[in-house]
Amino acid sequence: MKKIFLSVLLIAFVSVFTYSQSFEFIHEGTVIPNGGIIQVSGDLTLFEIVAEMDIKNISANPIEAKLRKFEVDVLPGTSNLFCWGLCFPPFVFESPSPVVIQPNTVCEEFSGHYTANSLAGVSIMRYTVFDAVHVTDSAYFFVEFNAGTVGINDLSSNKKISVSNPYPNPAKSQTSFNYQLPANTSKASIKIHNLLGAIVKDVQLVGQSGKISVNVSDLNDGVYFYSIVVNNETYETKRLIVSR
C-alpha cells in the first residue's frame, strides 16, 4: 500500500513538473523561478507603480497564453490593473483573449500597474500565465508593490506632474483636463481605453502646462478609463463616464 501511495505521489509530481515547463520568467535580465517574487517600489507622489516581467515560451510549440491576476494582500483604498496585449480595468482578473508566444520567444506584453492613492505600505499580487488550450500548463510569480516616501528634492520634482480630474465627468460631448508637466518632458498624452482595454482616444499634451479638451461625442455611453502617459511611463489611470 505504501509503495502504491509513493507511486501516486511520484506520478503527480512528474505531471506538475511537466506542465510547468513551458514558461520562463525574466525580470531585468534575471531568470525568476516559478513561484518567485519581485519587488517594485515608488513614492506616494507617483500616480502609478509599474512592474514588468518578460515571459518566455521555452517549449517547442506556439502557445496561446492567457494571464490571470490574484490579489494576495492588497491595501484597502488602493487599485491595480494589468496589461496583457491590452490593458484591462481593475475589475478584470483574467485576460479575455490570449497572446500567442512562439517557441523560444520572449513575450514583453505583461505589465502590472498599482495605484497607491497616497496610501503608504505594501500590496502583494500573484500573476499566473497559462496555456489557454492546456490550462494545466501554467506558471506564476508574485509582485510586491511598495509605496513609500522620498526626499524633499525628489518630491518637488515629481509634483511638477499634475493633471486635473476630467471636467465634466460624466461627460456628454467633451471633457477637459488642466495639466502641468516637468521641464524635461519629451512626450505626454492622455489615452482613453474602453472596458476591453482598446485605446479609443490618444490626445497629445503640448507645452509644459495648459488645458486640453477631448471630444467624446463619438463614443458610446458607458464607462472608460483614461491614463496619463509622460515620457512613455504611465502615471495614473482613472475612470471617465460618458453619458448623454
C-alpha positions as CSV (number, residue, x, y, z in Angstrom):
1,M,0.0,0.0,0.0
2,K,2.8,2.4,0.9
3,K,4.5,1.7,-2.5
4,I,1.3,2.5,-4.3
5,F,0.9,5.7,-2.4
6,L,4.5,6.7,-3.2
7,S,4.0,5.9,-6.8
8,V,0.9,8.1,-7.0
9,L,2.8,10.9,-5.4
10,L,5.6,10.5,-7.9
11,I,3.2,10.5,-10.9
12,A,1.5,13.6,-9.5
13,F,4.9,15.3,-9.0
14,V,6.1,14.4,-12.5
15,S,2.8,15.7,-14.0
16,V,3.0,19.0,-12.2
17,F,6.7,19.4,-13.2
18,T,5.9,18.6,-16.8
19,Y,3.1,21.0,-17.0
20,S,5.1,23.9,-15.7
21,Q,7.9,23.7,-18.2
22,S,6.5,25.9,-21.0
23,F,7.1,29.2,-19.3
24,E,10.2,31.1,-18.0
25,F,10.1,34.4,-16.3
26,I,12.8,37.1,-16.8
27,H,13.0,40.3,-14.8
28,E,15.6,42.9,-15.7
29,G,17.8,40.2,-17.3
30,T,17.5,37.7,-14.4
31,V,15.5,34.5,-14.6
32,I,12.9,34.3,-11.9
33,P,11.9,30.8,-10.7
34,N,8.3,29.6,-10.9
35,G,6.6,31.0,-7.7
36,G,9.3,33.6,-7.3
37,I,8.7,37.2,-6.1
38,I,9.9,40.5,-7.4
39,Q,9.7,43.9,-5.5
40,V,9.0,47.2,-7.1
41,S,8.9,50.5,-5.2
42,G,7.8,54.0,-5.7
43,D,7.0,57.1,-3.8
44,L,3.5,58.4,-3.0
45,T,3.7,61.3,-5.4
46,L,3.8,58.9,-8.4
47,F,0.4,58.2,-9.9
48,E,1.4,54.6,-10.6
49,I,4.0,52.0,-9.7
50,V,4.6,49.6,-12.6
51,A,6.1,46.1,-12.6
52,E,7.3,44.4,-15.8
53,M,8.1,40.8,-16.4
54,D,9.2,39.1,-19.7
55,I,7.6,35.7,-20.3
56,K,9.4,33.2,-22.5
57,N,8.0,30.2,-24.2
58,I,10.6,27.5,-23.7
59,S,8.6,24.8,-25.3
60,A,8.8,23.6,-28.9
61,N,5.3,24.7,-29.9
62,P,3.5,28.1,-30.1
63,I,1.3,28.8,-27.0
64,E,-1.9,30.8,-26.8
65,A,-1.1,32.3,-23.4
66,K,-3.6,33.9,-21.1
67,L,-2.9,35.7,-17.8
68,R,-4.7,35.8,-14.5
69,K,-4.2,38.1,-11.5
70,F,-4.9,37.4,-7.9
71,E,-4.9,39.9,-5.0
72,V,-2.9,38.1,-2.3
73,D,-2.8,41.0,0.2
74,V,-3.9,44.4,-1.1
75,L,-4.2,47.6,1.0
76,P,-7.8,48.9,1.0
77,G,-8.2,52.1,-0.9
78,T,-5.5,51.2,-3.5
79,S,-6.2,49.9,-7.0
80,N,-4.4,47.8,-9.6
81,L,-4.7,46.6,-13.2
82,F,-2.6,44.6,-15.6
83,C,-1.8,44.7,-19.3
84,W,-1.5,41.6,-21.4
85,G,-1.6,42.6,-25.0
86,L,-4.2,45.1,-24.0
87,C,-4.6,46.9,-20.7
88,F,-7.6,46.0,-18.6
89,P,-9.6,47.9,-15.9
90,P,-9.1,46.9,-12.2
91,F,-12.2,44.6,-12.1
92,V,-10.8,42.3,-14.8
93,F,-8.9,39.4,-13.3
94,E,-8.3,37.3,-16.3
95,S,-7.3,38.3,-19.9
96,P,-10.3,37.6,-22.2
97,S,-8.0,36.9,-25.2
98,P,-4.7,35.0,-25.4
99,V,-1.4,36.3,-26.6
100,V,0.4,33.9,-28.9
101,I,4.0,33.3,-27.9
102,Q,6.2,31.5,-30.4
103,P,8.7,28.7,-29.4
104,N,11.8,30.0,-27.7
105,T,10.5,33.6,-27.9
106,V,10.3,36.2,-25.2
107,C,6.9,38.0,-24.8
108,E,7.1,41.6,-23.4
109,E,3.3,42.2,-23.3
110,F,2.9,42.0,-19.5
111,S,2.9,44.8,-17.0
112,G,1.3,45.2,-13.6
113,H,0.1,48.6,-12.5
114,Y,-0.5,49.7,-8.9
115,T,-2.0,53.0,-7.7
116,A,-1.4,53.7,-4.0
117,N,-3.8,56.7,-3.8
118,S,-1.4,58.3,-1.2
119,L,-1.5,55.2,1.0
120,A,1.9,54.0,2.2
121,G,2.5,50.3,2.5
122,V,2.9,47.0,0.7
123,S,0.5,45.2,-1.5
124,I,1.2,41.7,-3.0
125,M,-0.2,40.4,-6.2
126,R,0.1,37.0,-7.9
127,Y,0.1,36.7,-11.7
128,T,-0.4,33.3,-13.4
129,V,0.3,32.7,-17.1
130,F,-1.2,29.6,-18.6
131,D,-1.8,27.9,-21.9
132,A,-5.4,28.6,-22.9
133,V,-5.6,25.2,-24.7
134,H,-3.9,23.2,-22.0
135,V,-4.8,25.1,-18.8
136,T,-2.7,22.9,-16.5
137,D,0.4,24.2,-18.3
138,S,1.0,27.2,-16.1
139,A,3.5,29.1,-14.0
140,Y,3.1,32.1,-11.6
141,F,5.1,34.8,-9.9
142,F,4.4,37.4,-7.2
143,V,4.9,41.1,-7.3
144,E,5.4,43.1,-4.1
145,F,4.3,46.7,-4.7
146,N,5.9,49.0,-2.0
147,A,4.6,52.6,-1.9
148,G,6.6,54.9,0.3
149,T,8.0,58.4,0.6
150,V,11.0,60.2,-0.9
151,G,13.2,63.1,-0.1
152,I,12.3,66.8,-0.5
153,N,14.2,67.2,-3.8
154,D,12.5,64.3,-5.4
155,L,9.2,65.3,-4.0
156,S,9.3,68.8,-5.5
157,S,10.4,67.4,-8.9
158,N,7.6,64.9,-9.1
159,K,5.0,67.5,-8.1
160,K,5.6,69.1,-11.4
161,I,3.5,66.4,-13.0
162,S,-0.1,67.5,-12.3
163,V,-3.2,66.6,-14.3
164,S,-6.6,67.5,-13.0
165,N,-9.6,65.2,-13.0
166,P,-11.7,65.5,-16.1
167,Y,-14.5,68.0,-16.1
168,P,-17.3,67.4,-16.6
169,N,-17.3,63.8,-15.6
170,P,-19.8,62.3,-16.6
171,A,-19.2,63.9,-20.0
172,K,-21.7,64.5,-22.8
173,S,-19.8,65.8,-25.8
174,Q,-16.4,66.8,-24.4
175,T,-14.3,66.8,-21.3
176,S,-11.3,68.9,-20.3
177,F,-8.1,68.5,-18.3
178,N,-5.7,71.0,-16.8
179,Y,-2.1,69.9,-16.7
180,Q,1.4,70.8,-15.6
181,L,4.4,68.8,-16.8
182,P,8.1,68.6,-15.9
183,A,10.5,70.8,-17.9
184,N,12.2,67.7,-19.3
185,T,9.0,66.2,-20.8
186,S,9.6,65.0,-24.3
187,K,6.2,63.4,-24.9
188,A,3.0,63.3,-23.0
189,S,-0.6,62.2,-23.8
190,I,-3.9,61.2,-22.4
191,K,-5.0,57.8,-23.6
192,I,-8.7,56.7,-23.2
193,H,-9.4,53.0,-23.1
194,N,-12.7,51.1,-23.3
195,L,-13.6,48.3,-21.0
196,L,-11.7,45.8,-23.2
197,G,-8.5,47.8,-23.0
198,A,-8.5,49.1,-26.5
199,I,-7.4,52.8,-27.0
200,V,-10.3,54.9,-28.3
201,K,-8.6,58.3,-27.9
202,D,-4.9,59.3,-27.7
203,V,-4.6,63.1,-27.2
204,Q,-1.2,64.7,-27.1
205,L,-0.3,67.3,-24.5
206,V,1.6,70.2,-25.9
207,G,3.7,72.6,-23.8
208,Q,4.7,72.4,-20.1
209,S,1.2,73.5,-18.9
210,G,-2.2,74.2,-20.3
211,K,-5.7,72.9,-20.8
212,I,-6.8,70.2,-23.2
213,S,-10.4,69.4,-24.3
214,V,-11.2,66.0,-25.6
215,N,-14.1,65.3,-27.9
216,V,-16.1,62.3,-26.7
217,S,-19.2,62.9,-28.8
218,D,-18.3,59.9,-31.0
219,L,-18.0,57.5,-28.0
220,N,-20.9,55.3,-26.9
221,D,-22.4,55.9,-23.5
222,G,-20.5,53.9,-20.8
223,V,-17.5,53.6,-18.6
224,Y,-14.0,54.3,-19.9
225,F,-10.5,54.6,-18.3
226,Y,-8.0,57.3,-19.1
227,S,-4.3,57.1,-18.5
228,I,-1.7,59.9,-18.2
229,V,1.4,58.9,-20.1
230,V,4.6,61.1,-19.7
231,N,7.9,60.1,-21.3
232,N,6.4,56.6,-22.1
233,E,5.6,56.0,-18.5
234,T,2.0,55.7,-17.2
235,Y,1.5,57.8,-14.1
236,E,-2.2,57.5,-13.5
237,T,-5.3,55.5,-14.6
238,K,-8.8,56.7,-13.6
239,R,-12.4,56.3,-14.7
240,L,-14.3,58.5,-17.2
241,I,-18.0,58.2,-17.8
242,V,-19.7,59.2,-21.0
243,S,-23.5,59.8,-20.5
244,R,-26.0,61.7,-22.5
